[in-house]
Amino acid sequence: MPKLPSAYDFKTLPEAIWFYARTVAEVMKARDRSMHDELMRFKKELHERIDREYDPAAL
């Protein structure tokens, strides 16, 4: 099982979100259940990063 990079390794938040969406699509297409734990780890880090960078005043 390949190890995914950290959500914090990406320069911008949109890059990290794009990587996650693309990776999920590839894994689902291949039906590769062995990636589940890595995807969940990345998703958790991504949500932590979103919470840190989220600015409610921007809405």
C-alpha distance matrix in Angstrom:
0.0 3.8 6.5 9.3 12.8 15.4 17.9 20.5 19.4 21.0 24.7 25.8 24.9 25.1 22.6 20.0 21.0 20.8 17.3 16.3 18.4 17.1 13.4 14.4 16.6 14.1 11.6 14.8 16.2 13.4 13.3 9.6 9.9 6.4 6.5 9.8 9.7 8.5 11.1 13.6 13.4 14.1 16.7 18.4 18.7 19.9 22.6 23.6 24.2 26.0 28.2 29.1 29.9 31.6 35.3 37.4 40.4 38.7 39.0
3.8 0.0 3.8 6.4 9.6 12.7 15.3 17.7 16.1 17.7 21.3 22.7 22.1 22.4 19.6 17.2 18.7 18.4 14.7 14.3 16.7 15.3 11.7 13.6 15.8 13.3 11.7 15.3 16.5 14.2 14.9 11.4 12.2 9.3 7.7 11.1 10.9 8.3 10.6 13.6 12.8 12.5 15.6 17.5 17.1 18.1 21.1 22.1 22.0 24.1 26.5 27.0 27.6 29.5 33.2 35.5 38.3 36.5 37.0
6.5 3.8 0.0 3.8 6.6 9.2 12.2 14.3 13.0 15.1 18.8 20.2 19.6 20.4 17.8 15.1 16.9 17.2 13.5 13.0 16.1 15.3 11.9 13.8 16.6 14.7 13.2 16.7 18.4 16.7 17.0 13.6 13.8 11.0 8.7 11.2 9.9 6.7 9.3 11.8 10.1 9.8 13.3 14.7 13.9 15.3 18.4 18.9 18.9 21.2 23.5 23.7 24.5 26.7 30.3 32.7 35.5 33.9 34.6
9.3 6.4 3.8 0.0 3.8 6.6 8.9 11.4 10.2 11.7 15.5 16.6 15.9 16.7 14.0 11.3 13.2 13.6 10.0 9.6 12.9 12.4 9.3 11.5 14.4 13.2 12.2 15.5 17.4 16.4 16.9 14.1 14.5 12.5 9.2 11.2 10.3 6.5 7.7 10.5 8.9 7.3 10.7 12.6 11.4 12.1 15.5 16.3 15.8 17.9 20.5 20.8 21.3 23.3 26.9 29.4 32.1 30.3 31.0
12.8 9.6 6.6 3.8 0.0 3.8 6.5 8.2 6.5 8.6 12.2 13.8 13.6 14.9 12.2 9.6 12.4 13.1 9.8 10.2 13.8 13.6 11.3 13.8 16.6 15.8 15.4 18.6 20.4 19.7 20.4 17.8 18.1 16.2 12.9 14.4 13.1 9.4 10.3 12.4 10.0 7.8 11.3 12.6 10.3 11.0 14.7 14.8 13.7 16.3 18.9 18.5 18.8 21.3 24.8 27.6 30.0 28.3 29.4
15.4 12.7 9.2 6.6 3.8 0.0 3.8 5.2 5.2 7.7 11.2 12.4 11.8 13.9 11.9 8.8 11.6 13.4 10.7 10.5 14.3 15.0 13.1 14.9 18.1 17.9 17.3 20.1 22.3 22.1 22.3 19.8 19.6 17.9 14.5 15.1 13.3 10.0 10.5 11.5 8.6 6.4 9.6 10.1 7.1 8.4 11.8 11.4 10.4 13.3 15.5 15.0 15.7 18.3 21.8 24.6 27.1 25.7 27.0
17.9 15.3 12.2 8.9 6.5 3.8 0.0 3.8 5.5 6.2 9.4 9.5 8.2 10.5 9.2 5.8 8.4 10.8 9.0 8.7 12.2 13.6 12.5 14.0 17.0 17.6 17.4 19.7 22.0 22.4 22.6 20.6 20.5 19.4 15.8 15.8 14.6 11.5 10.7 11.5 9.3 6.1 8.0 8.8 5.6 5.3 8.9 9.0 7.3 9.8 12.4 12.2 12.4 14.8 18.3 21.1 23.6 22.0 23.2
20.5 17.7 14.3 11.4 8.2 5.2 3.8 0.0 3.8 5.5 7.7 8.7 8.5 11.6 10.3 7.9 11.0 13.3 11.9 12.2 15.6 16.8 16.0 17.7 20.6 21.1 21.0 23.4 25.7 26.0 26.3 24.2 24.0 22.7 19.1 19.3 17.7 14.6 14.3 14.8 12.1 9.5 11.4 11.3 7.6 7.8 10.8 9.6 7.2 10.3 12.5 11.1 11.4 14.5 17.6 20.8 23.0 21.6 23.4
19.4 16.1 13.0 10.2 6.5 5.2 5.5 3.8 0.0 3.8 6.6 8.9 9.9 12.2 9.8 8.2 11.9 13.1 11.1 12.4 15.8 16.2 15.3 17.7 20.3 20.2 20.5 23.3 25.1 25.1 25.9 23.7 24.0 22.4 18.9 19.8 18.4 15.0 15.0 16.3 13.7 10.9 13.4 14.0 10.5 10.5 14.0 13.2 10.8 13.6 16.1 14.7 14.4 17.6 20.6 23.9 25.8 24.1 25.9
21.0 17.7 15.1 11.7 8.6 7.7 6.2 5.5 3.8 0.0 3.8 5.6 7.0 8.8 6.3 5.7 9.4 10.3 9.1 11.1 14.0 14.3 14.3 16.8 18.9 19.2 20.1 22.6 24.1 24.7 25.7 24.0 24.6 23.5 19.8 20.7 19.9 16.5 15.7 17.2 15.2 11.9 13.6 14.9 11.6 10.3 13.7 13.7 10.6 12.5 15.6 14.4 13.2 16.1 18.9 22.1 23.8 21.7 23.5
24.7 21.3 18.8 15.5 12.2 11.2 9.4 7.7 6.6 3.8 0.0 3.8 7.0 8.8 7.1 8.0 11.2 12.0 11.8 14.0 16.4 16.8 17.4 19.9 21.7 22.1 23.4 25.7 27.1 27.9 29.1 27.5 28.3 27.3 23.6 24.3 23.6 20.2 19.2 20.6 18.6 15.3 16.6 17.6 14.3 12.7 15.6 15.3 11.7 13.2 16.1 14.4 12.5 15.5 17.7 21.2 22.3 20.1 22.3
25.8 22.7 20.2 16.6 13.8 12.4 9.5 8.7 8.9 5.6 3.8 0.0 3.8 5.6 5.4 6.7 9.0 10.2 11.0 12.8 14.7 15.8 16.9 18.8 20.5 21.6 22.9 24.7 26.2 27.5 28.5 27.4 28.0 27.5 23.7 24.0 23.5 20.4 18.8 19.9 18.5 15.0 15.5 16.6 13.7 11.3 13.7 13.9 10.2 10.6 13.8 12.6 10.1 12.5 14.7 18.0 19.2 16.7 18.7
24.9 22.1 19.6 15.9 13.6 11.8 8.2 8.5 9.9 7.0 7.0 3.8 0.0 3.8 5.4 5.2 6.3 8.6 9.9 10.7 12.4 14.3 15.4 16.6 18.5 20.1 21.1 22.6 24.4 25.9 26.5 25.6 25.9 25.7 21.9 21.7 21.4 18.6 16.6 17.3 16.3 12.8 12.5 13.7 11.3 8.3 10.3 11.1 7.7 7.3 10.9 10.5 8.2 10.0 12.8 15.7 17.4 15.1 16.5
25.1 22.4 20.4 16.7 14.9 13.9 10.5 11.6 12.2 8.8 8.8 5.6 3.8 0.0 3.8 5.4 5.0 6.0 8.5 9.8 10.5 12.1 14.0 15.3 16.5 18.3 19.8 21.0 22.4 24.3 25.2 24.7 25.5 25.7 21.9 21.9 22.2 19.5 17.0 18.2 17.8 14.2 13.6 15.6 13.8 10.4 12.3 14.0 11.0 9.8 13.5 13.8 11.2 12.1 14.6 17.0 18.6 15.7 16.6
22.6 19.6 17.8 14.0 12.2 11.9 9.2 10.3 9.8 6.3 7.1 5.4 5.4 3.8 0.0 3.8 5.5 5.1 6.1 8.6 10.0 10.5 12.1 14.2 15.4 16.5 18.2 20.0 21.1 22.6 23.8 23.0 24.1 23.9 20.1 20.7 21.0 17.9 15.8 17.6 17.0 13.2 13.6 15.9 13.7 10.8 13.7 15.1 12.1 12.0 15.8 15.7 13.6 15.2 17.8 20.5 22.1 19.3 20.4
20.0 17.2 15.1 11.3 9.6 8.8 5.8 7.9 8.2 5.7 8.0 6.7 5.2 5.4 3.8 0.0 3.8 5.4 5.1 6.2 8.7 10.0 10.5 12.3 14.3 15.4 16.4 18.2 20.0 21.1 21.9 20.8 21.4 21.1 17.2 17.5 17.5 14.5 12.5 14.0 13.2 9.4 9.9 12.1 10.0 7.3 10.5 12.0 9.5 9.9 13.6 13.9 12.5 14.2 17.4 20.0 22.1 19.8 20.7
21.0 18.7 16.9 13.2 12.4 11.6 8.4 11.0 11.9 9.4 11.2 9.0 6.3 5.0 5.5 3.8 0.0 3.8 5.4 5.1 6.2 8.6 9.9 10.6 12.4 14.3 15.3 16.5 18.3 20.1 20.6 20.0 20.6 20.9 17.2 16.9 17.5 15.0 12.2 13.5 13.7 10.1 9.2 11.9 10.9 7.4 9.7 12.2 10.3 9.4 13.1 14.4 12.9 13.6 16.7 18.7 21.0 18.6 18.8
20.8 18.4 17.2 13.6 13.1 13.4 10.8 13.3 13.1 10.3 12.0 10.2 8.6 6.0 5.1 5.4 3.8 0.0 3.8 5.5 5.2 6.1 8.5 10.0 10.7 12.3 14.2 15.4 16.6 18.5 19.6 19.3 20.6 21.0 17.4 17.8 18.9 16.2 13.4 15.5 16.0 12.3 12.0 15.1 14.1 11.0 13.4 16.0 13.9 13.2 16.9 17.9 16.1 16.8 19.7 21.7 23.7 20.8 21.0
17.3 14.7 13.5 10.0 9.8 10.7 9.0 11.9 11.1 9.1 11.8 11.0 9.9 8.5 6.1 5.1 5.4 3.8 0.0 3.8 5.6 5.2 6.0 8.5 10.0 10.6 12.1 14.1 15.3 16.5 17.8 16.9 18.2 18.1 14.5 15.4 16.3 13.2 11.0 13.7 13.7 10.1 10.8 14.0 12.9 10.5 13.6 15.8 14.0 14.2 17.8 18.6 17.4 18.7 21.8 24.0 26.3 23.7 24.1
16.3 14.3 13.0 9.6 10.2 10.5 8.7 12.2 12.4 11.1 14.0 12.8 10.7 9.8 8.6 6.2 5.1 5.5 3.8 0.0 3.8 5.5 5.1 6.1 8.6 9.9 10.5 12.1 14.1 15.4 15.8 15.0 15.7 16.0 12.3 12.4 13.4 10.9 8.0 10.3 11.0 7.7 7.5 11.1 10.8 8.5 11.2 13.8 12.9 12.9 16.2 17.6 17.0 17.8 21.2 23.0 25.7 23.4 23.5
18.4 16.7 16.1 12.9 13.8 14.3 12.2 15.6 15.8 14.0 16.4 14.7 12.4 10.5 10.0 8.7 6.2 5.2 5.6 3.8 0.0 3.8 5.5 5.2 6.2 8.7 10.0 10.6 12.3 14.4 15.0 15.1 16.1 17.2 13.8 13.8 15.6 13.6 10.3 12.5 14.0 11.0 10.0 13.7 14.0 11.2 13.2 16.4 15.5 14.6 17.9 19.8 18.8 18.9 22.1 23.5 26.0 23.5 23.0
17.1 15.3 15.3 12.4 13.6 15.0 13.6 16.8 16.2 14.3 16.8 15.8 14.3 12.1 10.5 10.0 8.6 6.1 5.2 5.5 3.8 0.0 3.8 5.5 5.2 6.3 8.7 10.0 10.6 12.5 14.0 14.0 15.9 16.7 13.5 14.4 16.5 14.2 11.4 14.4 15.7 12.7 12.7 16.4 16.3 13.9 16.4 19.3 18.1 17.7 21.1 22.6 21.4 22.0 25.1 26.7 29.1 26.4 26.1
13.4 11.7 11.9 9.3 11.3 13.1 12.5 16.0 15.3 14.3 17.4 16.9 15.4 14.0 12.1 10.5 9.9 8.5 6.0 5.1 5.5 3.8 0.0 3.8 5.4 5.1 6.1 8.5 9.8 10.6 11.8 11.0 12.7 13.1 9.8 11.1 13.1 10.7 8.3 11.7 13.0 10.4 11.0 14.7 14.8 13.2 15.9 18.5 17.8 18.0 21.2 22.7 22.1 22.9 26.3 28.1 30.7 28.3 28.1
14.4 13.6 13.8 11.5 13.8 14.9 14.0 17.7 17.7 16.8 19.9 18.8 16.6 15.3 14.2 12.3 10.6 10.0 8.5 6.1 5.2 5.5 3.8 0.0 3.8 5.5 5.1 6.0 8.4 9.9 10.0 9.9 10.9 12.3 9.3 9.4 12.1 10.7 7.5 10.3 12.6 10.6 10.1 13.8 14.9 13.2 15.1 18.2 18.1 17.9 20.8 22.8 22.5 22.8 26.2 27.4 30.3 28.1 27.5
16.6 15.8 16.6 14.4 16.6 18.1 17.0 20.6 20.3 18.9 21.7 20.5 18.5 16.5 15.4 14.3 12.4 10.7 10.0 8.6 6.2 5.2 5.4 3.8 0.0 3.8 5.5 5.2 6.1 8.6 9.6 10.7 12.6 14.4 11.9 12.5 15.5 14.2 11.3 14.0 16.4 14.3 13.7 17.5 18.4 16.4 18.2 21.5 21.1 20.5 23.6 25.6 24.9 24.9 28.1 29.3 31.9 29.4 28.6
14.1 13.3 14.7 13.2 15.8 17.9 17.6 21.1 20.2 19.2 22.1 21.6 20.1 18.3 16.5 15.4 14.3 12.3 10.6 9.9 8.7 6.3 5.1 5.5 3.8 0.0 3.8 5.5 5.1 6.2 8.4 8.7 11.5 12.8 10.6 12.3 15.2 13.6 11.5 14.9 16.8 14.9 15.2 18.9 19.5 18.0 20.3 23.2 22.7 22.6 25.8 27.5 26.9 27.4 30.7 32.1 34.7 32.2 31.7
11.6 11.7 13.2 12.2 15.4 17.3 17.4 21.0 20.5 20.1 23.4 22.9 21.1 19.8 18.2 16.4 15.3 14.2 12.1 10.5 10.0 8.7 6.1 5.1 5.5 3.8 0.0 3.8 5.4 5.2 5.7 5.4 7.7 9.2 7.2 8.8 12.0 11.0 9.2 12.4 14.6 13.5 13.9 17.3 18.4 17.5 19.6 22.3 22.4 22.6 25.4 27.3 27.2 27.7 31.2 32.5 35.4 33.2 32.6
14.8 15.3 16.7 15.5 18.6 20.1 19.7 23.4 23.3 22.6 25.7 24.7 22.6 21.0 20.0 18.2 16.5 15.4 14.1 12.1 10.6 10.0 8.5 6.0 5.2 5.5 3.8 0.0 3.8 5.4 4.7 6.7 8.4 11.1 9.7 10.0 13.7 13.5 11.1 13.6 16.5 15.5 15.0 18.4 20.1 18.8 20.3 23.4 23.8 23.5 26.1 28.4 28.2 28.3 31.6 32.5 35.5 33.3 32.3
16.2 16.5 18.4 17.4 20.4 22.3 22.0 25.7 25.1 24.1 27.1 26.2 24.4 22.4 21.1 20.0 18.3 16.6 15.3 14.1 12.3 10.6 9.8 8.4 6.1 5.1 5.4 3.8 0.0 3.8 5.5 8.0 10.8 13.2 12.3 13.3 16.9 16.4 14.3 17.1 19.7 18.5 18.2 21.8 23.1 21.7 23.4 26.6 26.6 26.2 29.1 31.2 30.7 30.8 34.1 35.0 37.8 35.3 34.3
13.4 14.2 16.7 16.4 19.7 22.1 22.4 26.0 25.1 24.7 27.9 27.5 25.9 24.3 22.6 21.1 20.1 18.5 16.5 15.4 14.4 12.5 10.6 9.9 8.6 6.2 5.2 5.4 3.8 0.0 3.8 5.3 8.8 10.7 10.5 12.3 15.8 15.3 14.1 17.0 19.4 18.6 19.0 22.3 23.5 22.6 24.6 27.4 27.6 27.7 30.5 32.4 32.2 32.7 36.1 37.3 40.1 37.8 37.0
13.3 14.9 17.0 16.9 20.4 22.3 22.6 26.3 25.9 25.7 29.1 28.5 26.5 25.2 23.8 21.9 20.6 19.6 17.8 15.8 15.0 14.0 11.8 10.0 9.6 8.4 5.7 4.7 5.5 3.8 0.0 3.8 6.0 8.9 9.3 10.2 13.9 14.3 13.0 15.4 18.1 17.9 17.9 21.0 22.8 22.2 23.7 26.5 27.2 27.3 29.7 31.9 32.1 32.3 35.8 36.7 39.8 37.8 36.8
9.6 11.4 13.6 14.1 17.8 19.8 20.6 24.2 23.7 24.0 27.5 27.4 25.6 24.7 23.0 20.8 20.0 19.3 16.9 15.0 15.1 14.0 11.0 9.9 10.7 8.7 5.4 6.7 8.0 5.3 3.8 0.0 3.8 5.5 6.1 7.9 11.2 11.4 11.0 13.5 15.8 15.9 16.6 19.3 20.9 20.8 22.6 25.1 25.8 26.3 28.7 30.6 31.0 31.6 35.3 36.5 39.6 37.7 37.1
9.9 12.2 13.8 14.5 18.1 19.6 20.5 24.0 24.0 24.6 28.3 28.0 25.9 25.5 24.1 21.4 20.6 20.6 18.2 15.7 16.1 15.9 12.7 10.9 12.6 11.5 7.7 8.4 10.8 8.8 6.0 3.8 0.0 3.8 5.3 5.5 8.7 10.2 10.0 11.6 14.1 15.0 15.4 17.7 19.7 20.1 21.5 23.8 25.0 25.6 27.6 29.6 30.5 31.0 34.7 35.7 39.1 37.5 36.7
6.4 9.3 11.0 12.5 16.2 17.9 19.4 22.7 22.4 23.5 27.3 27.5 25.7 25.7 23.9 21.1 20.9 21.0 18.1 16.0 17.2 16.7 13.1 12.3 14.4 12.8 9.2 11.1 13.2 10.7 8.9 5.5 3.8 0.0 3.8 5.6 7.4 8.4 9.6 11.4 13.0 14.2 15.5 17.4 18.9 19.8 21.6 23.4 24.5 25.7 27.6 29.3 30.3 31.2 35.0 36.4 39.7 38.1 37.8
6.5 7.7 8.7 9.2 12.9 14.5 15.8 19.1 18.9 19.8 23.6 23.7 21.9 21.9 20.1 17.2 17.2 17.4 14.5 12.3 13.8 13.5 9.8 9.3 11.9 10.6 7.2 9.7 12.3 10.5 9.3 6.1 5.3 3.8 0.0 3.8 5.7 5.4 6.1 8.6 10.1 10.7 12.1 14.3 15.6 16.2 18.3 20.1 21.0 22.1 24.3 25.8 26.7 27.7 31.4 33.0 36.2 34.5 34.3
9.8 11.1 11.2 11.2 14.4 15.1 15.8 19.3 19.8 20.7 24.3 24.0 21.7 21.9 20.7 17.5 16.9 17.8 15.4 12.4 13.8 14.4 11.1 9.4 12.5 12.3 8.8 10.0 13.3 12.3 10.2 7.9 5.5 5.6 3.8 0.0 3.8 5.5 5.2 6.2 8.7 10.0 10.4 12.3 14.4 15.1 16.4 18.4 19.9 20.7 22.5 24.4 25.6 26.2 29.9 31.1 34.5 33.1 32.7
9.7 10.9 9.9 10.3 13.1 13.3 14.6 17.7 18.4 19.9 23.6 23.5 21.4 22.2 21.0 17.5 17.5 18.9 16.3 13.4 15.6 16.5 13.1 12.1 15.5 15.2 12.0 13.7 16.9 15.8 13.9 11.2 8.7 7.4 5.7 3.8 0.0 3.8 5.5 5.1 6.2 8.7 9.8 10.6 12.5 14.1 15.4 16.7 18.5 19.9 21.3 22.9 24.4 25.4 29.2 30.6 34.0 32.9 32.8
8.5 8.3 6.7 6.5 9.4 10.0 11.5 14.6 15.0 16.5 20.2 20.4 18.6 19.5 17.9 14.5 15.0 16.2 13.2 10.9 13.6 14.2 10.7 10.7 14.2 13.6 11.0 13.5 16.4 15.3 14.3 11.4 10.2 8.4 5.4 5.5 3.8 0.0 3.8 5.4 5.1 6.2 8.5 9.9 10.7 12.2 14.3 15.5 16.5 18.2 20.1 21.3 22.5 23.9 27.6 29.4 32.6 31.3 31.4
11.1 10.6 9.3 7.7 10.3 10.5 10.7 14.3 15.0 15.7 19.2 18.8 16.6 17.0 15.8 12.5 12.2 13.4 11.0 8.0 10.3 11.4 8.3 7.5 11.3 11.5 9.2 11.1 14.3 14.1 13.0 11.0 10.0 9.6 6.1 5.2 5.5 3.8 0.0 3.8 5.4 5.1 6.0 8.6 9.9 10.2 12.2 14.2 15.1 16.1 18.2 19.9 20.7 21.6 25.4 26.9 30.1 28.7 28.5
13.6 13.6 11.8 10.5 12.4 11.5 11.5 14.8 16.3 17.2 20.6 19.9 17.3 18.2 17.6 14.0 13.5 15.5 13.7 10.3 12.5 14.4 11.7 10.3 14.0 14.9 12.4 13.6 17.1 17.0 15.4 13.5 11.6 11.4 8.6 6.2 5.1 5.4 3.8 0.0 3.8 5.4 5.0 6.1 8.6 9.6 10.5 12.3 14.2 15.1 16.5 18.5 19.9 20.5 24.3 25.5 29.0 27.9 27.7
13.4 12.8 10.1 8.9 10.0 8.6 9.3 12.1 13.7 15.2 18.6 18.5 16.3 17.8 17.0 13.2 13.7 16.0 13.7 11.0 14.0 15.7 13.0 12.6 16.4 16.8 14.6 16.5 19.7 19.4 18.1 15.8 14.1 13.0 10.1 8.7 6.2 5.1 5.4 3.8 0.0 3.8 5.4 5.2 6.4 8.6 10.1 10.8 12.5 14.3 15.6 16.8 18.5 19.8 23.6 25.3 28.6 27.7 27.9
14.1 12.5 9.8 7.3 7.8 6.4 6.1 9.5 10.9 11.9 15.3 15.0 12.8 14.2 13.2 9.4 10.1 12.3 10.1 7.7 11.0 12.7 10.4 10.6 14.3 14.9 13.5 15.5 18.5 18.6 17.9 15.9 15.0 14.2 10.7 10.0 8.7 6.2 5.1 5.4 3.8 0.0 3.8 5.4 5.1 6.0 8.6 9.8 10.4 12.1 14.2 15.3 16.3 17.7 21.5 23.4 26.5 25.2 25.6
16.7 15.6 13.3 10.7 11.3 9.6 8.0 11.4 13.4 13.6 16.6 15.5 12.5 13.6 13.6 9.9 9.2 12.0 10.8 7.5 10.0 12.7 11.0 10.1 13.7 15.2 13.9 15.0 18.2 19.0 17.9 16.6 15.4 15.5 12.1 10.4 9.8 8.5 6.0 5.0 5.4 3.8 0.0 3.8 5.5 4.9 6.2 8.6 9.8 10.4 12.3 14.2 15.2 15.9 19.6 21.1 24.4 23.2 23.1
18.4 17.5 14.7 12.6 12.6 10.1 8.8 11.3 14.0 14.9 17.6 16.6 13.7 15.6 15.9 12.1 11.9 15.1 14.0 11.1 13.7 16.4 14.7 13.8 17.5 18.9 17.3 18.4 21.8 22.3 21.0 19.3 17.7 17.4 14.3 12.3 10.6 9.9 8.6 6.1 5.2 5.4 3.8 0.0 3.8 5.4 5.2 6.3 8.7 9.9 10.7 12.5 14.4 15.2 18.9 20.3 23.8 23.1 23.2
18.7 17.1 13.9 11.4 10.3 7.1 5.6 7.6 10.5 11.6 14.3 13.7 11.3 13.8 13.7 10.0 10.9 14.1 12.9 10.8 14.0 16.3 14.8 14.9 18.4 19.5 18.4 20.1 23.1 23.5 22.8 20.9 19.7 18.9 15.6 14.4 12.5 10.7 9.9 8.6 6.4 5.1 5.5 3.8 0.0 3.8 5.5 5.0 6.2 8.6 9.9 10.6 12.3 14.0 17.7 19.7 22.9 22.1 22.8
19.9 18.1 15.3 12.1 11.0 8.4 5.3 7.8 10.5 10.3 12.7 11.3 8.3 10.4 10.8 7.3 7.4 11.0 10.5 8.5 11.2 13.9 13.2 13.2 16.4 18.0 17.5 18.8 21.7 22.6 22.2 20.8 20.1 19.8 16.2 15.1 14.1 12.2 10.2 9.6 8.6 6.0 4.9 5.4 3.8 0.0 3.8 5.4 5.1 6.1 8.6 9.9 10.5 11.7 15.5 17.5 20.6 19.3 19.8
22.6 21.1 18.4 15.5 14.7 11.8 8.9 10.8 14.0 13.7 15.6 13.7 10.3 12.3 13.7 10.5 9.7 13.4 13.6 11.2 13.2 16.4 15.9 15.1 18.2 20.3 19.6 20.3 23.4 24.6 23.7 22.6 21.5 21.6 18.3 16.4 15.4 14.3 12.2 10.5 10.1 8.6 6.2 5.2 5.5 3.8 0.0 3.8 5.4 5.0 6.1 8.6 9.9 10.1 13.8 15.2 18.6 17.9 18.0
23.6 22.1 18.9 16.3 14.8 11.4 9.0 9.6 13.2 13.7 15.3 13.9 11.1 14.0 15.1 12.0 12.2 16.0 15.8 13.8 16.4 19.3 18.5 18.2 21.5 23.2 22.3 23.4 26.6 27.4 26.5 25.1 23.8 23.4 20.1 18.4 16.7 15.5 14.2 12.3 10.8 9.8 8.6 6.3 5.0 5.4 3.8 0.0 3.8 5.5 5.1 6.3 8.8 9.9 13.4 15.3 18.5 18.3 19.0
24.2 22.0 18.9 15.8 13.7 10.4 7.3 7.2 10.8 10.6 11.7 10.2 7.7 11.0 12.1 9.5 10.3 13.9 14.0 12.9 15.5 18.1 17.8 18.1 21.1 22.7 22.4 23.8 26.6 27.6 27.2 25.8 25.0 24.5 21.0 19.9 18.5 16.5 15.1 14.2 12.5 10.4 9.8 8.7 6.2 5.1 5.4 3.8 0.0 3.8 5.4 5.1 6.2 8.3 11.9 14.4 17.2 16.4 17.7
26.0 24.1 21.2 17.9 16.3 13.3 9.8 10.3 13.6 12.5 13.2 10.6 7.3 9.8 12.0 9.9 9.4 13.2 14.2 12.9 14.6 17.7 18.0 17.9 20.5 22.6 22.6 23.5 26.2 27.7 27.3 26.3 25.6 25.7 22.1 20.7 19.9 18.2 16.1 15.1 14.3 12.1 10.4 9.9 8.6 6.1 5.0 5.5 3.8 0.0 3.8 5.4 5.2 5.6 9.4 11.5 14.5 13.5 14.3
28.2 26.5 23.5 20.5 18.9 15.5 12.4 12.5 16.1 15.6 16.1 13.8 10.9 13.5 15.8 13.6 13.1 16.9 17.8 16.2 17.9 21.1 21.2 20.8 23.6 25.8 25.4 26.1 29.1 30.5 29.7 28.7 27.6 27.6 24.3 22.5 21.3 20.1 18.2 16.5 15.6 14.2 12.3 10.7 9.9 8.6 6.1 5.1 5.4 3.8 0.0 3.8 5.6 5.3 8.6 10.2 13.5 13.5 14.2
29.1 27.0 23.7 20.8 18.5 15.0 12.2 11.1 14.7 14.4 14.4 12.6 10.5 13.8 15.7 13.9 14.4 17.9 18.6 17.6 19.8 22.6 22.7 22.8 25.6 27.5 27.3 28.4 31.2 32.4 31.9 30.6 29.6 29.3 25.8 24.4 22.9 21.3 19.9 18.5 16.8 15.3 14.2 12.5 10.6 9.9 8.6 6.3 5.1 5.4 3.8 0.0 3.8 5.7 8.4 11.1 13.6 13.7 15.4
29.9 27.6 24.5 21.3 18.8 15.7 12.4 11.4 14.4 13.2 12.5 10.1 8.2 11.2 13.6 12.5 12.9 16.1 17.4 17.0 18.8 21.4 22.1 22.5 24.9 26.9 27.2 28.2 30.7 32.2 32.1 31.0 30.5 30.3 26.7 25.6 24.4 22.5 20.7 19.9 18.5 16.3 15.2 14.4 12.3 10.5 9.9 8.8 6.2 5.2 5.6 3.8 0.0 3.8 6.3 9.7 11.7 11.0 13.1
31.6 29.5 26.7 23.3 21.3 18.3 14.8 14.5 17.6 16.1 15.5 12.5 10.0 12.1 15.2 14.2 13.6 16.8 18.7 17.8 18.9 22.0 22.9 22.8 24.9 27.4 27.7 28.3 30.8 32.7 32.3 31.6 31.0 31.2 27.7 26.2 25.4 23.9 21.6 20.5 19.8 17.7 15.9 15.2 14.0 11.7 10.1 9.9 8.3 5.6 5.3 5.7 3.8 0.0 3.8 6.3 8.9 8.4 9.8
35.3 33.2 30.3 26.9 24.8 21.8 18.3 17.6 20.6 18.9 17.7 14.7 12.8 14.6 17.8 17.4 16.7 19.7 21.8 21.2 22.1 25.1 26.3 26.2 28.1 30.7 31.2 31.6 34.1 36.1 35.8 35.3 34.7 35.0 31.4 29.9 29.2 27.6 25.4 24.3 23.6 21.5 19.6 18.9 17.7 15.5 13.8 13.4 11.9 9.4 8.6 8.4 6.3 3.8 0.0 3.8 5.4 5.6 7.7
37.4 35.5 32.7 29.4 27.6 24.6 21.1 20.8 23.9 22.1 21.2 18.0 15.7 17.0 20.5 20.0 18.7 21.7 24.0 23.0 23.5 26.7 28.1 27.4 29.3 32.1 32.5 32.5 35.0 37.3 36.7 36.5 35.7 36.4 33.0 31.1 30.6 29.4 26.9 25.5 25.3 23.4 21.1 20.3 19.7 17.5 15.2 15.3 14.4 11.5 10.2 11.1 9.7 6.3 3.8 0.0 3.8 5.4 5.8
40.4 38.3 35.5 32.1 30.0 27.1 23.6 23.0 25.8 23.8 22.3 19.2 17.4 18.6 22.1 22.1 21.0 23.7 26.3 25.7 26.0 29.1 30.7 30.3 31.9 34.7 35.4 35.5 37.8 40.1 39.8 39.6 39.1 39.7 36.2 34.5 34.0 32.6 30.1 29.0 28.6 26.5 24.4 23.8 22.9 20.6 18.6 18.5 17.2 14.5 13.5 13.6 11.7 8.9 5.4 3.8 0.0 3.8 5.4
38.7 36.5 33.9 30.3 28.3 25.7 22.0 21.6 24.1 21.7 20.1 16.7 15.1 15.7 19.3 19.8 18.6 20.8 23.7 23.4 23.5 26.4 28.3 28.1 29.4 32.2 33.2 33.3 35.3 37.8 37.8 37.7 37.5 38.1 34.5 33.1 32.9 31.3 28.7 27.9 27.7 25.2 23.2 23.1 22.1 19.3 17.9 18.3 16.4 13.5 13.5 13.7 11.0 8.4 5.6 5.4 3.8 0.0 3.8
39.0 37.0 34.6 31.0 29.4 27.0 23.2 23.4 25.9 23.5 22.3 18.7 16.5 16.6 20.4 20.7 18.8 21.0 24.1 23.5 23.0 26.1 28.1 27.5 28.6 31.7 32.6 32.3 34.3 37.0 36.8 37.1 36.7 37.8 34.3 32.7 32.8 31.4 28.5 27.7 27.9 25.6 23.1 23.2 22.8 19.8 18.0 19.0 17.7 14.3 14.2 15.4 13.1 9.8 7.7 5.8 5.4 3.8 0.0
